Amino acid sequence: MLLILALVALEKHLSAIMIIGIVSVVMMYVGGTKKRWLFLAMGLAVVFLVLYVSVMGYAGDRITAWLNPEADAQDKGYQVLQSQYAIGSGGLFGLGFGMGRQKHLYLPEEHNDYIFAIVCEELGLIGAVGIIILFALLIIRGYWIAMHAADRFSTMLAVGITTLLAVQVVLNMGVVSNLLPSTGVGLPFFSYGGTNLMMNLGEMGIMLSISRWSSSTRG
């Protein structure tokens, strides 16, 4: 795992490092890895992450913008503030589907990493909570499929896919709401990109196959 993280680090892709690390630790835990090896892996990952952020200046800038976006509202904190404006202007019921204003050259990456901010603006708090509930149900169902899978390989595969989805959702929504520093992670099924959508749909197809196979073996 650490070798893979090191190779990804060469590409300066902090979000990919975080996702791979979290998914790997969860799969190691489910796979029955001894706790001392888990703690060792997590400790090394934390040390690696701290050193990586310290060396890479752009990661430090993102953390600065996250902690105090108003300090540089026209540059590093601009995207964070515009996202908050979008969420706040949506209110309870939103401005209406397609009626959002922040997507008109105000909020950068509104079609990709910050699509959830536009959802909040247009559909309001009620719409945003509804989408969060749908994602939660999908994730719960994914882990249920993993628990009832027909064999160990299917269990591990289902856990990996579901955890990957969960981590992406948490990171994206956390960034949009400024609970987490910017990571560049898109929202599954929502963010722009044909390849991303194709991979998400492929993962759901695998989950359905595992579920159907498990049902057939139980008779």
N, C-alpha and C positions, 0 to 999 in steps of 0.2 A: 504493500500500500504506500509506504513512504517513498519508494522508488518512483511510483506513478505520480505522486504528488510533486516530487522534485522535478520530474519531466514537465509537468503542467506549469510549474513555477517558472520555468524558462520562457514560457509564452506570456508571462505576466498576466495571468488570468486568475485573480484572487477568488472570484465567485465559484469557478470550477473547482478550485482547490477545496473550498469549504464544502461544496456539495459532495464531491468524491469522498472526502474525509468523513462526513456525517453518515452517508449511506454505508460506507465500509464498516464503520464502528457498529452501526445497528445490525448489519448482516453478520458481523463477527459475534455479536451478542446472541442473536437468534441461532446462529450455527453452533453454539455451545463452547465458544472460546473461553478459556479460564480467565477469571476476573483480573488476575495480576497482569496478564498480557493485554487485556483491554485497557486497564489504567495506564500501562506503559505506553501503549499506542496513543491514547488520548493526551498523555503528558508530552510526548514527543511532538504530537501535532500542534499543541498549544505553543510550545517553544518555537517550533518552526514558523507558525503563523505570526508570532510576535516579532521574530527576527525579519520575516519577510516584509511585514508592514513597516518596520523601522528602516529597512533598506530602500524599499520602493517609495519614492516621494509621492506619487499620485495617490497611493492608498492613504497616506497621511493627510493629503488634501481633502479626500472624501470624508475622513473622520472629523476633520476640522469643520467642514461644511455641515456635517450632521449635528455636531454639538452646538454650533453657534452660526446658523445660516445668515442671520441678520448682519453679522460682522462683515460679510462680503456679498451683499444682496444682489449686486450687479454681475457677479462672476461665479465664484464657486458655490455660493448659496442660492443662486437664482433658481435653479431647477427645483430644489427642495421647497422654496417659498411658493413658487407657482403651483406646485402639487398641492400644498396646503390650501392655497386660495381655491383651487378647483374643488377639493373635498368640502371646504367650508361653504362655498357658494351653492352647493347642491341642497343643503338643508335636509329636511325630512323626506320630501317627496321628489326632489330633483327638479331640474329645469325642463325636463322632457327629453325623450329619446331624439338624439340628433341635434339638440338645441344647446349643447355645451359651447362655451366661449373660449375656454383655455386651449382648446385644440387648434385655434386659429393663430398659430405662430407665437403663442405665449408660452406654452409648456413644451420644452424640448422632449423628444422621444415619446410623445403622447400616444403614438400608435403602437409602441413597443413596451419598453420597461414601465412606463407610467400610464398604461391603458386603464388600470384600475382607478386612478384618480379621475379620469374622464367618466368612467362608470358611476362613480360616486357623485360627480357633478350632474350628470344627466338623469340618473335613477334615484339619487338621494340616499339617505341612510337606510331606508327600507329595502331598496334594490340591492345595495351593497351587502347588507346583512343576509338577504336571500341568497346571493351568490356565495357568500362565505359558508352558509348552511349547506348548500349543494356540494361545495368542495369537501366539507367535513363528512357528509354522508358518503361521498365517493371514496374518501380515504378510509373511513370506518369499514366500508364494504370490502375494500382492498385487503385490509388486514384480516377480515373475516374469511375471505377466500384463502388467504395464506394459512390460517389456522385449520381450515378444513381441507387442505390440499391432499391429493392422493399419495404423494411421495415427498421426500425431503427436498429434492431438487425443485419441485414445483413450489414448495413452501418458501425456499430461499429466493426463487425468482420473483414470486409475488411480493414478498417483503421488500426486495430491492426496488421493484417498480413503484410500489406504493410509497415507500420512503422517499424516493426521488421526487415523486409528485408532491408529497407533503412539504418537503424542504423547499422546493421551488415556490410553492404557494406562500409559505410563511415568509421566505426571504423577500419575495416581490411585494406582498402587502405590507410587510414591515418597513421596507424602504419607502414605499409610496406614502405611508402615514408618518414617516420620519421616526419610527421606533428603532430602525436599524440604519447604518450608513449605506450609501449607494453600493450596490453589488453588480448591477448590470444583468440581473436575472429576469427573464420574461415571465409573464403569467400564463400557465398552460391553458391551451384552447382559446385564449383571448389575444395574446400578443401577436403582432404581425410577423409573418414568416411561414412560407410553405413547408420548409424542411422541419421546423419546430412542430407545426401542426401534424405533419405526417408521422413524426416520431411519437407524438402523444397518442394519436389514433392507433398506431401500431402497438404501443404498450397496452392500450385498452383491449385490443384484440387478443393479445397474449393472456391478459387477465380473464377474459371471457372464456378462452380455450381451457385455462386451468380450472375455472369454475365448472364448465361443462364436463370435463374429464373426471373431476372429483365426484360430480353428481352421478355419472354413469357407473363409476366403480363402486359407489355405495349401493347401487341397484335401485 
